[in-house]
Amino acid sequence: MERLVAYLLRAFPSKTAEAVEAITEGAVKSDRVRKWLQLQCAPDFLALLHLIRAFGADFLVCVIGDAPESLLEAAISERRARFLESVRKLEEEFGSSSSR
C-alpha cells in the first residue's frame, strides 16, 4: 500500500486525490483516494484496474516492487514512447515558432 501511495504522490505532488480522479476520468473518486493516502483503506480490484489503465506498466512495476522482466521491459518501452512524444512535441513547437 505504501508503494501505491508513494507512486501517486510522486505523480501528483499537489492535489493528488483530485488529479487521480481526473486521470481516471472520474472512475476513481477523490474521496476514495484520500483514504488511500491516509492508509485508511486499500483500493479494490476495480480501482486498481483503473489505475493500471491510467498509469500503465510503470505503475505496476512501482507497486509490485519485484516485477518480472517482461513487465520491466514494458515499463521502459512506455517511458521511451512518452519521452519520444514529448521530444516530437517540442520539435514541433520550436519548428513552428522559428517560422514566425
Kinemage of the C-alpha trace (Angstrom):
@kinemage 1
@onewidth
@group {chain A} dominant
@subgroup {mainchain}
@vectorlist {calphas} color= white
{ca met a 1} P 0.000 0.000 0.000
{ca glu a 2} L 2.861 2.359 0.815
{ca arg a 3} L 4.265 1.901 -2.693
{ca leu a 4} L 0.944 2.839 -4.253
{ca val a 5} L 0.730 5.966 -2.112
{ca ala a 6} L 4.340 6.890 -2.928
{ca tyr a 7} L 3.661 6.468 -6.650
{ca leu a 8} L 0.556 8.659 -6.569
{ca leu a 9} L 2.280 11.363 -4.526
{ca arg a 10} L 5.255 11.341 -6.890
{ca ala a 11} L 2.976 11.543 -9.927
{ca phe a 12} L 0.872 14.337 -8.423
{ca pro a 13} L 2.627 16.138 -5.552
{ca ser a 14} L -0.253 18.566 -5.082
{ca lys a 15} L -3.978 17.857 -5.195
{ca thr a 16} L -3.175 14.173 -5.559
{ca ala a 17} L -6.688 12.873 -4.990
{ca glu a 18} L -8.232 15.280 -7.478
{ca ala a 19} L -5.572 14.507 -10.074
{ca val a 20} L -6.156 10.761 -9.744
{ca glu a 21} L -9.883 11.289 -10.208
{ca ala a 22} L -9.165 13.340 -13.325
{ca ile a 23} L -6.687 10.911 -14.873
{ca thr a 24} L -9.103 8.017 -14.293
{ca glu a 25} L -11.861 10.108 -15.877
{ca gly a 26} L -13.904 10.029 -12.686
{ca ala a 27} L -13.810 6.255 -12.298
{ca val a 28} L -11.871 6.594 -9.047
{ca lys a 29} L -13.325 9.293 -6.808
{ca ser a 30} L -11.068 11.692 -4.945
{ca asp a 31} L -12.605 10.861 -1.552
{ca arg a 32} L -11.532 7.224 -2.007
{ca val a 33} L -8.029 8.299 -2.985
{ca arg a 34} L -7.770 10.476 0.129
{ca lys a 35} L -8.495 7.387 2.248
{ca trp a 36} L -5.696 5.503 0.470
{ca leu a 37} L -3.297 8.384 1.010
{ca gln a 38} L -4.092 8.295 4.728
{ca leu a 39} L -3.703 4.483 4.702
{ca gln a 40} L -7.288 4.107 5.949
{ca cys a 41} L -8.158 1.554 3.285
{ca ala a 42} L -6.773 -0.079 0.163
{ca pro a 43} L -8.062 0.222 -3.393
{ca asp a 44} L -10.386 -2.503 -4.581
{ca phe a 45} L -9.757 -4.555 -7.708
{ca leu a 46} L -11.758 -2.271 -9.992
{ca ala a 47} L -9.918 0.820 -8.748
{ca leu a 48} L -6.599 -0.924 -9.376
{ca leu a 49} L -7.684 -1.696 -12.928
{ca his a 50} L -8.442 1.985 -13.498
{ca leu a 51} L -5.053 2.953 -12.073
{ca ile a 52} L -3.303 0.421 -14.301
{ca arg a 53} L -5.177 1.763 -17.319
{ca ala a 54} L -4.230 5.328 -16.416
{ca phe a 55} L -0.573 4.764 -15.486
{ca gly a 56} L 0.407 1.607 -17.353
{ca ala a 57} L 3.262 -0.760 -16.691
{ca asp a 58} L 5.284 1.847 -14.816
{ca phe a 59} L 2.620 1.870 -12.104
{ca leu a 60} L 2.685 -1.907 -11.823
{ca val a 61} L 6.471 -2.022 -11.602
{ca cys a 62} L 6.471 0.508 -8.773
{ca val a 63} L 3.603 -1.079 -6.863
{ca ile a 64} L 4.765 -4.680 -7.262
{ca gly a 65} L 8.359 -3.889 -6.419
{ca asp a 66} L 9.972 -7.108 -7.617
{ca ala a 67} L 8.382 -7.077 -11.060
{ca pro a 68} L 9.101 -9.708 -13.706
{ca glu a 69} L 11.487 -8.834 -16.521
{ca ser a 70} L 8.693 -8.653 -19.105
{ca leu a 71} L 6.881 -6.019 -17.059
{ca leu a 72} L 10.083 -4.022 -16.617
{ca glu a 73} L 10.585 -4.084 -20.382
{ca ala a 74} L 7.016 -2.884 -20.919
{ca ala a 75} L 7.535 -0.019 -18.465
{ca ile a 76} L 10.762 1.013 -20.196
{ca ser a 77} L 9.034 0.876 -23.563
{ca glu a 78} L 6.172 3.055 -22.296
{ca arg a 79} L 8.599 5.589 -20.811
{ca arg a 80} L 10.562 5.678 -24.060
{ca ala a 81} L 7.369 6.294 -26.040
{ca arg a 82} L 6.340 9.147 -23.712
{ca phe a 83} L 9.814 10.666 -23.971
{ca leu a 84} L 9.852 10.472 -27.763
{ca glu a 85} L 6.381 12.010 -27.911
{ca ser a 86} L 7.497 14.910 -25.729
{ca val a 87} L 10.563 15.414 -27.955
{ca arg a 88} L 8.322 15.386 -31.032
{ca lys a 89} L 6.033 17.998 -29.473
{ca leu a 90} L 8.982 20.213 -28.557
{ca glu a 91} L 10.419 19.943 -32.052
{ca glu a 92} L 7.017 20.788 -33.483
{ca glu a 93} L 6.631 23.735 -31.113
{ca phe a 94} L 10.081 25.142 -31.815
{ca gly a 95} L 9.749 24.428 -35.510
{ca ser a 96} L 6.529 26.391 -35.724
{ca ser a 97} L 7.864 29.267 -33.598
{ca ser a 98} L 11.032 29.606 -35.702
{ca ser a 99} L 8.970 30.034 -38.867
{ca arg a 100} L 7.242 33.138 -37.467
